[in-house]
Amino acid sequence: MIGLYRPGSSLLHRAPAGLLLGLLLAGTTTLVVARRPLAVAVAAGVVVVGYALAAVPPSVALAQLWPMRWFVVLLVPLQWWSGGWRQVVVVVGTMLVTVAAAALVTLTTRVSDMLDVCVRVLGPTRRLGVDPERVGLTLALTVRAVPVLADTFAQARDARRARGLERSPRALLVPLVLRTLRHADRLGEALAARGVDD
């Protein structure tokens, strides 16, 4: 879900990041507190309409939930056994709707805009000794690290395959760790050069 911003001119693309994040928080909280199948169904409908308004292709929308498939496969029988179909709809439905809604926000909102909102929200904590800009930088680095690590993993996996060592964990892990450490070193040097090394 992270780093998937798709440029566009839809109503959701033009909406302020603070509004979208606030709606996401309010909607998720409502689902968790309500714990009703009807609430899950309504929320799912709203999310589907949101994807349609944002002109997100169905394949892209479904790709947001695909990583959850094994978790759902394990969770459905457990929830069915503990509480029946209603429990399945409430627990699994809430999880899927929340993930889909969060993905919709990341698809229609720049990461930089979301981080700006976080810095503004944390502004009052400055009196408590919190540096909102530093927190924002930390969040930005964390968000950026996800696609970087995914790309590093893909490169290491492809290199292992090219050498014919697909069954060797060492052929994957050693280059992955070395490339990750190299990236961390470069990042540390860049931060130190900008005076953000303490």
C-alpha positions, 0 to 999 in steps of 0.5 A: 500500500505504501508508495503507490500514489497514482496521479489524478484529478478526481475529487479524492485526489483534490481533497486535503490530506488531513480530511482523508486521514481524518475520515479514515480514522473516524471510519475505522474507529466506527467499524471497530466500535460498532461491530455490526455486519451492517456497518461493515457492508455500508463501509465496504460500499463507501470504499467501493464508491471511493475507488470508482470516484478515484478512477482506480482500475479494479485490478489495482484495487484488488491488488491492495487486498491480495497480500492479505489472502493467507491471513484471511484463509487462516482467520475465516475458520477461526472466526467461524468456529468462535462466533459463526458467520456474523463474527466472520463478517465483522472481524474479517470484513472490518480488516479488509475494509480498513486495509482497502480504505487505507490503500485508497488514501495512499493511492490518492494522496501524496506521502509528503502531504500526509507527512505534513499533516502529521507534523502539523498535528504534532505541533502542540507537542513541541512544548513537551520537547517533541520535534515534529519535523524530526518525527516527520523525517522519521516517518518519511524515512520509514515510508521510503524504506518499504519500497527500497527494501522490496526493491533490494529483495527483488534484486537479490532474488533475481541475482540468486536465480541468475546464478542458479542458486534458487534453493540457497537461502544464503545466496539470498540473505547475504546480498540482501543484508549487504545491500541493506547495510550499504543503503543504510550507510549512504542514508546515514552519510546524507543525514550527517551532511545535512546536520541530522546526525544526533 
